[in-house]
Amino acid sequence: MHLFLDSYILDVLMRDLTEHEKRPSAFLVYLHVWRRSLGAGHKVTSLSHQEMSEGTGLSKSAVQGAVKLLKRRKLLSASLKNPTATPTYRVERPWARRKQG
């Protein structure tokens, strides 16, 4: 199976999250959510912090911090069906909207 990533993810976003934000964990979480959603042909994916932790090799607290940063940077959006539900995540690609507009 082949995966096709937007070149912006590796050319710009990786450096931005690892060098400028000092959060390589955020880059790993972004890639993991991307793989489970867009990379699998879906717009969204339901993932717990534990599942993200197991999928990336990061601690649960590192995943929580990464998700918080990605949401703040509007690179990830999350929704809950109810307060105890597993979040549904959507990978945001603001650079793609800028290209089109």
A tleap script that builds the chain and sets N, CA, C and O, in Angstrom:
source leaprc.protein.ff14SB
mol = sequence {
  NMET HIE LEU PHE LEU ASP SER TYR ILE LEU
  ASP VAL LEU MET ARG ASP LEU THR GLU HIE
  GLU LYS ARG PRO SER ALA PHE LEU VAL TYR
  LEU HIE VAL TRP ARG ARG SER LEU GLY ALA
  GLY HIE LYS VAL THR SER LEU SER HIE GLN
  GLU MET SER GLU GLY THR GLY LEU SER LYS
  SER ALA VAL GLN GLY ALA VAL LYS LEU LEU
  LYS ARG ARG LYS LEU LEU SER ALA SER LEU
  LYS ASN PRO THR ALA THR PRO THR TYR ARG
  VAL GLU ARG PRO TRP ALA ARG ARG LYS GLN
  CGLY
}
set mol.1.N position { 0.840 -1.183 0.000 }
set mol.1.CA position { 0.000 0.000 0.000 }
set mol.1.C position { 0.888 1.250 0.000 }
set mol.1.O position { 1.898 1.308 0.701 }
set mol.2.N position { 0.498 2.229 -0.786 }
set mol.2.CA position { 1.233 3.482 -0.859 }
set mol.2.C position { 0.399 4.587 -0.231 }
set mol.2.O position { -0.825 4.615 -0.354 }
set mol.3.N position { 1.088 5.494 0.443 }
set mol.3.CA position { 0.435 6.674 1.011 }
set mol.3.C position { 0.979 7.903 0.312 }
set mol.3.O position { 2.175 7.989 0.034 }
set mol.4.N position { 0.122 8.832 0.034 }
set mol.4.CA position { 0.536 10.064 -0.604 }
set mol.4.C position { 0.259 11.226 0.345 }
set mol.4.O position { -0.890 11.559 0.636 }
set mol.5.N position { 1.338 11.829 0.815 }
set mol.5.CA position { 1.239 12.975 1.715 }
set mol.5.C position { 1.353 14.262 0.927 }
set mol.5.O position { 2.085 14.332 -0.059 }
set mol.6.N position { 0.639 15.264 1.356 }
set mol.6.CA position { 0.811 16.598 0.818 }
set mol.6.C position { 2.250 17.022 1.132 }
set mol.6.O position { 2.674 16.911 2.282 }
set mol.7.N position { 2.993 17.495 0.165 }
set mol.7.CA position { 4.405 17.853 0.379 }
set mol.7.C position { 4.572 18.905 1.468 }
set mol.7.O position { 5.619 18.956 2.114 }
set mol.8.N position { 3.570 19.740 1.684 }
set mol.8.CA position { 3.630 20.771 2.723 }
set mol.8.C position { 3.863 20.137 4.098 }
set mol.8.O position { 4.545 20.720 4.940 }
set mol.9.N position { 3.305 18.957 4.325 }
set mol.9.CA position { 3.428 18.293 5.622 }
set mol.9.C position { 4.897 18.032 5.956 }
set mol.9.O position { 5.330 18.273 7.083 }
set mol.10.N position { 5.655 17.545 4.990 }
set mol.10.CA position { 7.072 17.269 5.232 }
set mol.10.C position { 7.962 18.487 5.013 }
set mol.10.O position { 8.945 18.667 5.731 }
set mol.11.N position { 7.638 19.313 4.047 }
set mol.11.CA position { 8.493 20.451 3.713 }
set mol.11.C position { 8.378 21.614 4.685 }
set mol.11.O position { 9.354 22.332 4.901 }
set mol.12.N position { 7.208 21.811 5.274 }
set mol.12.CA position { 6.994 22.995 6.123 }
set mol.12.C position { 6.515 22.621 7.528 }
set mol.12.O position { 7.105 23.042 8.522 }
set mol.13.N position { 5.451 21.835 7.604 }
set mol.13.CA position { 4.831 21.553 8.892 }
set mol.13.C position { 5.768 20.815 9.842 }
set mol.13.O position { 5.809 21.129 11.032 }
set mol.14.N position { 6.521 19.838 9.334 }
set mol.14.CA position { 7.433 19.082 10.193 }
set mol.14.C position { 8.424 20.018 10.887 }
set mol.14.O position { 8.610 19.940 12.101 }
set mol.15.N position { 9.042 20.883 10.130 }
set mol.15.CA position { 10.020 21.813 10.707 }
set mol.15.C position { 9.348 22.805 11.664 }
set mol.15.O position { 9.888 23.125 12.723 }
set mol.16.N position { 8.178 23.280 11.278 }
set mol.16.CA position { 7.465 24.243 12.113 }
set mol.16.C position { 7.146 23.652 13.486 }
set mol.16.O position { 7.379 24.295 14.510 }
set mol.17.N position { 6.618 22.442 13.508 }
set mol.17.CA position { 6.238 21.832 14.785 }
set mol.17.C position { 7.445 21.369 15.594 }
set mol.17.O position { 7.422 21.449 16.823 }
set mol.18.N position { 8.497 20.888 14.936 }
set mol.18.CA position { 9.648 20.370 15.682 }
set mol.18.C position { 10.631 21.464 16.073 }
set mol.18.O position { 11.142 21.461 17.193 }
set mol.19.N position { 10.902 22.390 15.179 }
set mol.19.CA position { 11.899 23.423 15.480 }
set mol.19.C position { 11.299 24.645 16.161 }
set mol.19.O position { 11.795 25.085 17.199 }
set mol.20.N position { 10.250 25.189 15.593 }
set mol.20.CA position { 9.689 26.434 16.134 }
set mol.20.C position { 8.833 26.199 17.368 }
set mol.20.O position { 8.951 26.933 18.349 }
set mol.21.N position { 7.977 25.192 17.335 }
set mol.21.CA position { 7.116 24.898 18.486 }
set mol.21.C position { 7.822 24.018 19.516 }
set mol.21.O position { 7.366 23.908 20.654 }
set mol.22.N position { 8.931 23.392 19.123 }
set mol.22.CA position { 9.675 22.474 20.005 }
set mol.22.C position { 8.800 21.305 20.448 }
set mol.22.O position { 8.896 20.839 21.584 }
set mol.23.N position { 7.943 20.837 19.537 }
set mol.23.CA position { 7.006 19.757 19.866 }
set mol.23.C position { 6.983 18.706 18.773 }
set mol.23.O position { 6.001 18.618 18.036 }
set mol.24.N position { 8.038 17.902 18.642 }
set mol.24.CA position { 7.991 16.835 17.641 }
set mol.24.C position { 6.834 15.871 17.894 }
set mol.24.O position { 6.365 15.209 16.969 }
set mol.25.N position { 6.378 15.790 19.131 }
set mol.25.CA position { 5.233 14.921 19.435 }
set mol.25.C position { 3.999 15.367 18.662 }
set mol.25.O position { 3.194 14.531 18.254 }
set mol.26.N position { 3.838 16.670 18.454 }
set mol.26.CA position { 2.685 17.174 17.713 }
set mol.26.C position { 2.745 16.720 16.255 }
set mol.26.O position { 1.715 16.413 15.655 }
set mol.27.N position { 3.938 16.679 15.694 }
set mol.27.CA position { 4.081 16.208 14.321 }
set mol.27.C position { 3.713 14.728 14.220 }
set mol.27.O position { 3.023 14.318 13.287 }
set mol.28.N position { 4.176 13.928 15.186 }
set mol.28.CA position { 3.849 12.495 15.180 }
set mol.28.C position { 2.351 12.273 15.323 }
set mol.28.O position { 1.782 11.431 14.628 }
set mol.29.N position { 1.712 13.010 16.207 }
set mol.29.CA position { 0.266 12.868 16.401 }
set mol.29.C position { -0.476 13.295 15.129 }
set mol.29.O position { -1.428 12.635 14.713 }
set mol.30.N position { -0.040 14.393 14.518 }
set mol.30.CA position { -0.669 14.848 13.274 }
set mol.30.C position { -0.588 13.748 12.215 }
set mol.30.O position { -1.585 13.435 11.565 }
set mol.31.N position { 0.598 13.164 12.042 }
set mol.31.CA position { 0.763 12.094 11.054 }
set mol.31.C position { -0.110 10.881 11.381 }
set mol.31.O position { -0.705 10.275 10.490 }
set mol.32.N position { -0.177 10.539 12.652 }
set mol.32.CA position { -0.980 9.383 13.060 }
set mol.32.C position { -2.464 9.612 12.761 }
set mol.32.O position { -3.134 8.734 12.217 }
set mol.33.N position { -2.966 10.773 13.113 }
set mol.33.CA position { -4.379 11.070 12.851 }
set mol.33.C position { -4.612 11.164 11.341 }
set mol.33.O position { -5.642 10.709 10.843 }
set mol.34.N position { -3.664 11.748 10.616 }
set mol.34.CA position { -3.776 11.824 9.157 }
set mol.34.C position { -3.882 10.417 8.562 }
set mol.34.O position { -4.731 10.161 7.708 }
set mol.35.N position { -3.016 9.511 9.016 }
set mol.35.CA position { -2.998 8.143 8.495 }
set mol.35.C position { -4.311 7.426 8.766 }
set mol.35.O position { -4.818 6.696 7.914 }
set mol.36.N position { -4.863 7.638 9.963 }
set mol.36.CA position { -6.103 6.963 10.338 }
set mol.36.C position { -7.341 7.603 9.695 }
set mol.36.O position { -8.412 6.995 9.673 }
set mol.37.N position { -7.196 8.819 9.178 }
set mol.37.CA position { -8.338 9.484 8.545 }
set mol.37.C position { -8.096 9.616 7.041 }
set mol.37.O position { -8.441 8.711 6.282 }
set mol.38.N position { -7.515 10.718 6.607 }
set mol.38.CA position { -7.319 10.956 5.179 }
set mol.38.C position { -6.511 9.853 4.504 }
set mol.38.O position { -6.802 9.472 3.370 }
set mol.39.N position { -5.508 9.346 5.190 }
set mol.39.CA position { -4.674 8.290 4.630 }
set mol.39.C position { -5.407 6.974 4.447 }
set mol.39.O position { -4.956 6.103 3.703 }
set mol.40.N position { -6.534 6.830 5.123 }
set mol.40.CA position { -7.360 5.622 4.988 }
set mol.40.C position { -8.617 5.901 4.159 }
set mol.40.O position { -9.503 5.053 4.054 }
set mol.41.N position { -8.682 7.088 3.580 }
set mol.41.CA position { -9.824 7.435 2.740 }
set mol.41.C position { -11.038 7.946 3.487 }
set mol.41.O position { -12.147 7.928 2.953 }
set mol.42.N position { -10.842 8.408 4.732 }
set mol.42.CA position { -11.944 8.929 5.543 }
set mol.42.C position { -11.686 10.396 5.891 }
set mol.42.O position { -10.535 10.825 5.968 }
set mol.43.N position { -12.749 11.156 6.099 }
set mol.43.CA position { -12.599 12.557 6.499 }
set mol.43.C position { -12.270 12.685 7.982 }
set mol.43.O position { -11.563 13.610 8.382 }
set mol.44.N position { -12.777 11.764 8.798 }
set mol.44.CA position { -12.586 11.813 10.250 }
set mol.44.C position { -12.229 10.430 10.771 }
set mol.44.O position { -12.394 9.425 10.080 }
set mol.45.N position { -11.738 10.400 12.004 }
set mol.45.CA position { -11.455 9.143 12.679 }
set mol.45.C position { -11.689 9.312 14.171 }
set mol.45.O position { -11.426 10.379 14.725 }
set mol.46.N position { -12.177 8.276 14.819 }
set mol.46.CA position { -12.362 8.290 16.272 }
set mol.46.C position { -11.148 7.641 16.911 }
set mol.46.O position { -10.814 6.494 16.615 }
set mol.47.N position { -10.489 8.386 17.792 }
set mol.47.CA position { -9.286 7.897 18.471 }
set mol.47.C position { -9.261 8.392 19.905 }
set mol.47.O position { -9.522 9.565 20.171 }
set mol.48.N position { -8.948 7.503 20.821 }
set mol.48.CA position { -8.722 7.918 22.203 }
set mol.48.C position { -7.258 8.332 22.346 }
set mol.48.O position { -6.432 8.011 21.491 }
set mol.49.N position { -6.942 9.038 23.419 }
set mol.49.CA position { -5.546 9.385 23.683 }
set mol.49.C position { -4.713 8.123 23.851 }
set mol.49.O position { -3.551 8.086 23.446 }
set mol.50.N position { -5.294 7.098 24.443 }
set mol.50.CA position { -4.577 5.829 24.620 }
set mol.50.C position { -4.232 5.207 23.265 }
set mol.50.O position { -3.118 4.723 23.069 }
set mol.51.N position { -5.184 5.219 22.337 }
set mol.51.CA position { -4.919 4.672 21.005 }
set mol.51.C position { -3.830 5.468 20.284 }
set mol.51.O position { -2.977 4.895 19.606 }
set mol.52.N position { -3.869 6.782 20.435 }
set mol.52.CA position { -2.824 7.616 19.823 }
set mol.52.C position { -1.474 7.339 20.465 }
set mol.52.O position { -0.448 7.303 19.786 }
set mol.53.N position { -1.484 7.144 21.777 }
set mol.53.CA position { -0.249 6.826 22.499 }
set mol.53.C position { 0.347 5.521 21.986 }
set mol.53.O position { 1.545 5.443 21.717 }
set mol.54.N position { -0.482 4.513 21.853 }
set mol.54.CA position { -0.012 3.215 21.358 }
set mol.54.C position { 0.431 3.295 19.900 }
set mol.54.O position { 1.376 2.609 19.508 }
set mol.55.N position { -0.229 4.113 19.099 }
set mol.55.CA position { 0.092 4.232 17.685 }
set mol.55.C position { 1.344 5.036 17.386 }
set mol.55.O position { 1.966 4.861 16.339 }
set mol.56.N position { 1.715 5.921 18.311 }
set mol.56.CA position { 2.879 6.781 18.075 }
set mol.56.C position { 4.081 6.421 18.936 }
set mol.56.O position { 5.208 6.808 18.628 }
set mol.57.N position { 3.841 5.677 20.018 }
set mol.57.CA position { 4.917 5.383 20.952 }
set mol.57.C position { 5.150 6.499 21.965 }
set mol.57.O position { 6.111 6.455 22.733 }
set mol.58.N position { 4.278 7.489 21.965 }
set mol.58.CA position { 4.382 8.610 22.906 }
set mol.58.C position { 3.610 8.301 24.180 }
set mol.58.O position { 2.723 7.447 24.184 }
set mol.59.N position { 3.946 8.994 25.258 }
set mol.59.CA position { 3.171 8.861 26.488 }
set mol.59.C position { 1.804 9.507 26.280 }
set mol.59.O position { 1.623 10.336 25.388 }
set mol.60.N position { 0.859 9.120 27.106 }
set mol.60.CA position { -0.481 9.693 27.002 }
set mol.60.C position { -0.451 11.197 27.258 }
set mol.60.O position { -1.171 11.951 26.604 }
set mol.61.N position { 0.378 11.637 28.205 }
set mol.61.CA position { 0.457 13.079 28.482 }
set mol.61.C position { 1.073 13.829 27.306 }
set mol.61.O position { 0.671 14.957 27.022 }
set mol.62.N position { 2.047 13.223 26.613 }
set mol.62.CA position { 2.631 13.859 25.429 }
set mol.62.C position { 1.579 13.973 24.323 }
set mol.62.O position { 1.522 14.982 23.619 }
set mol.63.N position { 0.758 12.948 24.172 }
set mol.63.CA position { -0.324 12.978 23.185 }
set mol.63.C position { -1.317 14.076 23.532 }
set mol.63.O position { -1.736 14.830 22.654 }
set mol.64.N position { -1.697 14.177 24.799 }
set mol.64.CA position { -2.650 15.212 25.222 }
set mol.64.C position { -2.109 16.609 24.915 }
set mol.64.O position { -2.846 17.461 24.419 }
set mol.65.N position { -0.839 16.848 25.204 }
set mol.65.CA position { -0.227 18.143 24.908 }
set mol.65.C position { -0.166 18.413 23.413 }
set mol.65.O position { -0.386 19.540 22.968 }
set mol.66.N position { 0.132 17.376 22.643 }
set mol.66.CA position { 0.203 17.522 21.189 }
set mol.66.C position { -1.164 17.845 20.612 }
set mol.66.O position { -1.283 18.720 19.754 }
set mol.67.N position { -2.189 17.155 21.068 }
set mol.67.CA position { -3.550 17.417 20.592 }
set mol.67.C position { -3.959 18.850 20.922 }
set mol.67.O position { -4.553 19.539 20.093 }
set mol.68.N position { -3.644 19.284 22.109 }
set mol.68.CA position { -3.974 20.654 22.523 }
set mol.68.C position { -3.301 21.677 21.605 }
set mol.68.O position { -3.934 22.638 21.169 }
set mol.69.N position { -2.018 21.465 21.315 }
set mol.69.CA position { -1.292 22.372 20.424 }
set mol.69.C position { -1.872 22.342 19.012 }
set mol.69.O position { -2.074 23.394 18.406 }
set mol.70.N position { -2.138 21.164 18.489 }
set mol.70.CA position { -2.680 21.041 17.134 }
set mol.70.C position { -4.057 21.690 17.021 }
set mol.70.O position { -4.371 22.298 15.997 }
set mol.71.N position { -4.873 21.568 18.053 }
set mol.71.CA position { -6.177 22.229 18.050 }
set mol.71.C position { -6.010 23.744 18.116 }
set mol.71.O position { -6.713 24.480 17.424 }
set mol.72.N position { -5.087 24.207 18.941 }
set mol.72.CA position { -4.833 25.655 19.051 }
set mol.72.C position { -4.346 26.222 17.724 }
set mol.72.O position { -4.727 27.326 17.335 }
set mol.73.N position { -3.510 25.466 17.037 }
set mol.73.CA position { -2.968 25.903 15.737 }
set mol.73.C position { -3.946 25.653 14.593 }
set mol.73.O position { -3.642 25.954 13.439 }
set mol.74.N position { -5.119 25.104 14.906 }
set mol.74.CA position { -6.163 24.802 13.918 }
set mol.74.C position { -5.681 23.802 12.860 }
set mol.74.O position { -6.044 23.891 11.687 }
set mol.75.N position { -4.856 22.852 13.303 }
set mol.75.CA position { -4.393 21.770 12.440 }
set mol.75.C position { -5.185 20.492 12.695 }
set mol.75.O position { -5.086 19.525 11.940 }
set mol.76.N position { -5.964 20.503 13.756 }
set mol.76.CA position { -6.766 19.356 14.148 }
set mol.76.C position { -8.053 19.886 14.768 }
set mol.76.O position { -8.021 20.819 15.571 }
set mol.77.N position { -9.171 19.298 14.402 }
set mol.77.CA position { -10.422 19.644 15.075 }
set mol.77.C position { -10.982 18.367 15.672 }
set mol.77.O position { -10.770 17.271 15.152 }
set mol.78.N position { -11.700 18.529 16.771 }
set mol.78.CA position { -12.250 17.379 17.485 }
set mol.78.C position { -13.696 17.656 17.844 }
set mol.78.O position { -14.088 18.794 18.105 }
set mol.79.N position { -14.479 16.588 17.852 }
set mol.79.CA position { -15.866 16.716 18.297 }
set mol.79.C position { -16.218 15.503 19.135 }
set mol.79.O position { -15.634 14.428 18.997 }
set mol.80.N position { -17.201 15.711 20.015 }
set mol.80.CA position { -17.686 14.653 20.899 }
set mol.80.C position { -19.184 14.491 20.720 }
set mol.80.O position { -19.912 15.483 20.666 }
set mol.81.N position { -19.652 13.258 20.628 }
set mol.81.CA position { -21.094 13.017 20.555 }
set mol.81.C position { -21.738 13.236 21.915 }
set mol.81.O position { -22.888 13.666 22.011 }
set mol.82.N position { -20.974 12.934 22.975 }
set mol.82.CA position { -21.401 13.214 24.344 }
set mol.82.C position { -20.137 13.354 25.192 }
set mol.82.O position { -19.053 13.004 24.727 }
set mol.83.N position { -20.247 13.851 26.411 }
set mol.83.CA position { -19.047 14.141 27.210 }
set mol.83.C position { -18.118 12.954 27.473 }
set mol.83.O position { -16.933 13.164 27.734 }
set mol.84.N position { -18.612 11.728 27.413 }
set mol.84.CA position { -17.753 10.575 27.697 }
set mol.84.C position { -17.364 9.794 26.433 }
set mol.84.O position { -16.720 8.748 26.523 }
set mol.85.N position { -17.751 10.295 25.269 }
set mol.85.CA position { -17.466 9.601 24.008 }
set mol.85.C position { -16.000 9.744 23.613 }
set mol.85.O position { -15.315 10.671 24.046 }
set mol.86.N position { -15.534 8.820 22.789 }
set mol.86.CA position { -14.209 8.932 22.189 }
set mol.86.C position { -14.264 10.056 21.159 }
set mol.86.O position { -15.177 10.084 20.333 }
set mol.87.N position { -13.304 10.985 21.192 }
set mol.87.CA position { -13.344 12.108 20.250 }
set mol.87.C position { -13.216 11.642 18.795 }
set mol.87.O position { -12.549 10.653 18.492 }
set mol.88.N position { -13.870 12.379 17.924 }
set mol.88.CA position { -13.721 12.215 16.488 }
set mol.88.C position { -12.840 13.357 16.008 }
set mol.88.O position { -13.147 14.526 16.240 }
set mol.89.N position { -11.746 13.015 15.337 }
set mol.89.CA position { -10.775 14.013 14.900 }
set mol.89.C position { -10.819 14.191 13.391 }
set mol.89.O position { -11.061 13.253 12.631 }
set mol.90.N position { -10.579 15.409 12.998 }
set mol.90.CA position { -10.455 15.763 11.585 }
set mol.90.C position { -9.137 16.510 11.413 }
set mol.90.O position { -8.876 17.488 12.114 }
set mol.91.N position { -8.312 16.049 10.483 }
set mol.91.CA position { -7.059 16.730 10.168 }
set mol.91.C position { -7.398 17.942 9.309 }
set mol.91.O position { -8.063 17.827 8.280 }
set mol.92.N position { -6.936 19.088 9.745 }
set mol.92.CA position { -7.169 20.318 8.983 }
set mol.92.C position { -5.929 20.623 8.146 }
set mol.92.O position { -4.803 20.347 8.558 }
set mol.93.N position { -6.153 21.190 6.977 }
set mol.93.CA position { -5.068 21.524 6.064 }
set mol.93.C position { -5.254 22.958 5.590 }
set mol.93.O position { -5.655 23.179 4.447 }
set mol.94.N position { -4.967 23.953 6.457 }
set mol.94.CA position { -5.224 25.345 6.103 }
set mol.94.C position { -4.454 25.818 4.871 }
set mol.94.O position { -4.917 26.713 4.164 }
set mol.95.N position { -3.300 25.237 4.607 }
set mol.95.CA position { -2.521 25.632 3.438 }
set mol.95.C position { -3.240 25.258 2.145 }
set mol.95.O position { -3.075 25.943 1.136 }
set mol.96.N position { -4.030 24.190 2.151 }
set mol.96.CA position { -4.770 23.773 0.955 }
set mol.96.C position { -5.870 24.773 0.626 }
set mol.96.O position { -6.133 25.048 -0.545 }
set mol.97.N position { -6.515 25.320 1.659 }
set mol.97.CA position { -7.562 26.324 1.435 }
set mol.97.C position { -6.958 27.604 0.859 }
set mol.97.O position { -7.561 28.239 -0.006 }
set mol.98.N position { -5.762 27.988 1.338 }
set mol.98.CA position { -5.113 29.197 0.841 }
set mol.98.C position { -4.756 29.055 -0.640 }
set mol.98.O position { -4.875 30.016 -1.400 }
set mol.99.N position { -4.321 27.865 -1.053 }
set mol.99.CA position { -3.970 27.622 -2.463 }
set mol.99.C position { -5.182 27.810 -3.364 }
set mol.99.O position { -5.081 28.384 -4.448 }
set mol.100.N position { -6.348 27.312 -2.894 }
set mol.100.CA position { -7.559 27.376 -3.699 }
set mol.100.C position { -8.117 28.779 -3.774 }
set mol.100.O position { -8.644 29.186 -4.809 }
set mol.101.N position { -8.005 29.535 -2.670 }
set mol.101.CA position { -8.628 30.861 -2.583 }
set mol.101.C position { -7.824 31.875 -3.202 }
set mol.101.O position { -8.208 33.045 -3.215 }
savepdb mol mol.pdb
quit
